[in-house]
Structure formats: C-alpha cells, structure tokens
C-alpha cells in the first residue's frame, strides 16, 4: 500500500506541551517543508518565562506523582505502554515526521518509529536492573553508593532524525525516574509533540514530559541556563555544543551529555569484499542525503581497488532520484533548507578551487525543492575543506593510500572523532586498526548502527561528551550519593 500523502491534509500540533496540555504562544517561527520549502505552520518561541513554566510544571509533576519513587516495574510498564502507543500511532507520527524533515515517510514508519519504540522498551527494562553498590569499608562502618535521578533533565534535539533523537533523550531519562523539558529543533517540532501527548495517554504522569518550542539562542539557552535543570542532554552541532558549554559555565555548573558533529572515515583495504565495501560506502553517505551525524563522508581506499570502487560508487550515486518526503516509494532526500543547500554547494566549490576533482555530482538537482546531487570528490588534500568540514550533505571525499600507516594518518581528523568504518578480511589488521582509530565507535565490515541498543554511541574529541544509547545512557541520567554509616 502506498504511504504517499498530501502535506496540506495533515493536522499539525504547534504549541508548547507543558504539564500535559498544549500552551499557546504568539507565532514566532515559520516551519517549512524541506521537500519544497512551503510554509507549514508558525510556532511560538519560548522565552525564559515559558521555559521556567515548563521546569516548574516538571518539578510539580515529580512531587505530585512521586514518579522517581514509583515501583521500578510500574515505570517500566508505563514506558512499555508508551512504546506500544507510539507504534500504534506510527502512521500519524510518520506523516508528522516526513512533512517537515528530510525523512521519507516510509523510512520514518518502518525504521525510525519502530526502532524508537524498541529503544524506549530497552531503557524501560533497565529501570529495575541497575541499582547502587554496597562497598567494602573498615569494621564498624557500612558504606553504600545510592543512585538517584537528577530531577528535571533539559534535552535539546536536532532536525535530522527528530523522533529518534527525542527517543534517545526521553527513554533513559524517564526510565531512571527523571522528568524532562525537551526542545526539539525549530525546523521539525511536530512528531516530538505527538510523542509527548502519547506519553500522557500511556499513563506517564502529566508534566513528566514537557516540550517547549523555540530556537537555540533564546529557548535553548534558557533551558541550559535554568537552575532547576539538573542535567543537560544535547544532540546537535559542535558549534552549538560549545555555546551550551559556555552558557552552562556562565550560569552555574551542571553536568551535560553532548552528542556532536563528525567527519567520519571509512577505510577500505584491498582484501575487503568489494561489493560489500561499495555498499557500505554508499549507504554511509546517501541515506537522508548525508544529513547524518555518523555519515561516512571520508572514503579512504587502498590503491589497488580504487578504480573499481569509484566505478561502483559513481553508478550508485548517479542512480539516485529526488522525491518529496511525502512520496512513496521514497526517493533521494531533500536538504533541510535552502540555506543549508547553499552552504553545501559553497564547500563543494571551495573544495574544487583548492584542487579537489568533482568526479560525480557537484550541483543541485534539476528538480523543484532543495535537492543536492550525491557528490564524490577525488584528489583532495588533507587541508581541503571537503576533507576537514562537516558538510552535512551528500558529499564524500575519496582519498587513496598505499600502506596501513598512511591509512591511519588519513583516517585521523584534527578535531572530530565520532565513528569510523573499516573494511578488511585480515583479522590481525582489523584489530590493529581498531586500536589506532580515534573514534567513539568503529564498525568493521559494516557501516551504521544495528538493533543492538546495548552499544552506547558518542564521540571522542570535539564530537562529544558522554554517551547516548546503551546502559551508559541510563546511568548518565542518574547521579550517585556516597553514604557512610557508623554502626
Ligand atoms: P544545531 O546545533 O544547529 O541545532 C541542534 C539543536 O540545538 C536545535 O534544537 C537548536 O535549536 C539548538 N541550539 C542551537 N544553538 C543553541 C544554543 N546556543 N543553545 C541551546 N540550544 C541551541 O544542529 P542541527 O543543524 O539541528 O543538526 C545537525 C548537527 O547535529 C550536525 O552537526 C550533526 O552531526 C549533529 N548530530 C549529532 C548526532 C550524534 O549522535 N552525535 C546525532 C544527530 C545530529
């Protein structure tokens, strides 16, 4: 059955969701469809007073419901019920996701939403499995480490995978007994609002999940600087991550998790399975038009297979056809905005001016809307902007190496260290390379996350601080208290 829909037929939620109800505010930000730039709705931009109202509602909900003190399995059941409702409303959620973002409706329905529901269940299951520790002490004393939620978590998410990113923040925070004030990207707020609405229907106390709409400088800063926020959990660019660190340092120190940008390499040795490697290289940069934090945007290939691999990639890249996100079957995703498309094109032009050879793509599609051709740039040196900048578009560089040492040197990036891909059949080499690669995640003979939610994700260096997913994300939503008792 086709999932195509007409964007003008979708009812869009467009107010803050605070204390379990929608709270209107004056129109301030126009939300546009990535696919064709049409104006979809105007949303409000929460100021410090509105953020304070959300934090106060969260604190009141924690007090009134005793959420943190619920029997852990009762929290688990509420989160399970929420995950079931999210799956039950997958059709509506997929439309709310696709209407504004770069996510094609079928991918949202069959991928993002189902995975998000499952990840919420994963975190729910930790609610009664992770406790504190009784520790060895000297005679006549008893010591233990208690683990407690922070209270109210302030979460901020990006536009590239709105539902998934909201799930990554809300799942572990709620399972650990916190309330949340979350600001979705001002470009993609609708699906997150719908998820919040469903949380109340699932029996999660009203006010435990609050959504404030707005931009980064006003609303985001009001969240990160609010004294009632116990911890900040952010996913977005390294630039915004730095601004958040600064604001937190200025307004009162608090812990933070930062999932930031990347410029990840995929290293292919000549002994790799060529078909599989070509598929991984293509799937590392084509989905969501490369607007993926873990995009494998730097292809680093051993000389003997470079020609064969470029041919396969060029055929794959050239086969992509753009389509609006509300069309089914899906096509190549749009760039989120015209401004971002111009930025991508600017970097490609600069790359060319600095000696890079555009061997495929290199221009916008001749198609209405902000669509950019899958682009491959060869011959770029290490200082070329296409090699150094996070482009956040369907643009990859293709660099050639001879020795393992050269591969390691090319794979390193001066600032980013989010993830890396490695393709080889030589186990010893794979293990040496895993040790040498500077990244929070290494994928070998594959590229991309799996359904193994137990694996944490997070960057090294300027790609981030702390982890999402895995047990680590649950533990990061609690703080410990050391207790010592003289008996
Ligand atoms: P962005 O940094 O522009 O915005 C992300 C969010 O932060 C938005 O909600 C925005 O309103 C808010 N924001 C912006 N400035 C802020 C400030 N000063 N204070 C508080 N909040 C602020 O990023 P984007 O363009 O929405 O998303 C793309 C970026 O996100 C890329 O760099 C990508 O790599 C990164 N990302 C990282 C991961 C990861 O897991 N590491 C996942 C997805 C996206």
Boltz pocket constraint, residues with backbone or C-beta under 6 A from the ligand:
constraints:
  - pocket:
      binder: B
      contacts: [[A, 156], [A, 157], [A, 158], [A, 159], [A, 160], [A, 161], [A, 183], [A, 184], [A, 185], [A, 186], [A, 214], [A, 215], [A, 216], [A, 217], [A, 219], [A, 220], [A, 221], [A, 224], [A, 235], [A, 236], [A, 237], [A, 238], [A, 239], [A, 240], [A, 241], [A, 243], [A, 244], [A, 259], [A, 260], [A, 261], [A, 262], [A, 292], [A, 293], [A, 294], [A, 390], [A, 392], [A, 418], [A, 457], [A, 459], [A, 463], [A, 464]]
      max_distance: 6.0
